[in-house]
Amino acid sequence: MMAWIKTLALGLGILTVFSLTCAAREGGGEGPDLTRLIRDLKPSVVAVGTYYFNDTPKTSYLGTGFVIGEGDRIITNSHVVAPLVKADKLARMRIFHRDLPVKGIRVTIAAQDEFHDLAVLEQNSVKLSSLSLEHDLNGVQEGVEVAFTGYPIGLVLGLNPTTHRGIISNIAPLVKPSPSSRIMDGTLIRHLDRPYDVYQIDAVAYPGNSGSPVYRTSDGRVIGVINQVFVRGLKENVLSHPSGITYAIPIQYALELNKGIK
């Protein structure tokens, strides 16, 4: 009887060790995948800003962008480049990355979509590594695990993009009817007339993250573009203290904008 009990105990011990080992492998399997994704994606995430020899400092930061296509185009937010358009300083616009010259490389605006707050930039100096974009967004549902990589605090810490992780917590129209006529400006009225869904993500982003790629942690395919300023201003217009929810524009609108460039 004692021999049988010892055999059973030994067997259970072996089974427990085996189960814990499998659990550790399964639990740790996601970590290395995300680590690899971040390592592979970072070369394609750039800082969007300006360089001018007479400015102090010479380099300024506006937002984040990411490379698509053949390595010559960059997606970012329209509001990121809007100040340069308004000030007629597009000649100073550059993209920066630790693998690029310190002064960055010059880019131009190839297309702009103010309604979806997107812009496509173009450069012909070097061939950059590009990201894979998701063309079928039917599989993007609430609960999908995502991450986004960008420059949340600009160039303060140098050209080192930061990654945040979360899930798609909600997919909802950009705006809903406002309870107050005081904030019903022209922009809000246009979005009430032509609403489109945006992604809400339960991860913290900052204004510098505008233009960052949102990608699935399962395969690294980009499904959206972080838009922390423009969207929040519309969806949370009625709040005196914004909630801090992160928003992203579905990538389909960037695909359509890029496709229209001749």
C-alpha angles and dihedrals in degrees: 000000000000091000090053092050091050090049091049092048091050090049092050090048092053091046091050092051090047092049093048091049092051091046091051090050092048093044093047095042093085094051098062090044092055090043090055092045093052091048092049095043100046096078088061097051113087138182116241117214146108139281124199124160093220097050124098106249097021092217125053131182127228108166148300131296137178133214122247140172117011093353096268101094132068130198119216139142122287091228089058092065097029095094090057092049091050093047093043091237101127090126088071095054115119141163120227135203133156089249092054130075115285090249090053124224126284120254134184132207109259096177139354133200110188093178092062091028095236135134135186116214125196135206134173101190101093139000107249130197110263135210128239113248125210111238096183111059095173089100093056104103138156109285097035110139114238142168134198131205127203148111106288096173098031120233096333092112095033127253096328113128117213127219127217125188135206144117135275096264097180142001110206143145116284094243139014127202109290119237090213127062089202092080098041097115125161095268093052092047091053091052092048088055095047108025122180132185123260131187122249114206127196094224130094119256131173133211090267089061091068106125096023117143117249111210138176113256089218097065110357095242113149114242102168151004121244112243109178102160110035099042096042089052090058103037095041098035091121094054123092089199112036115222096233094236112158118235133199134191113230111255092235090082092053090049091052092047092049092046091057093060113104 
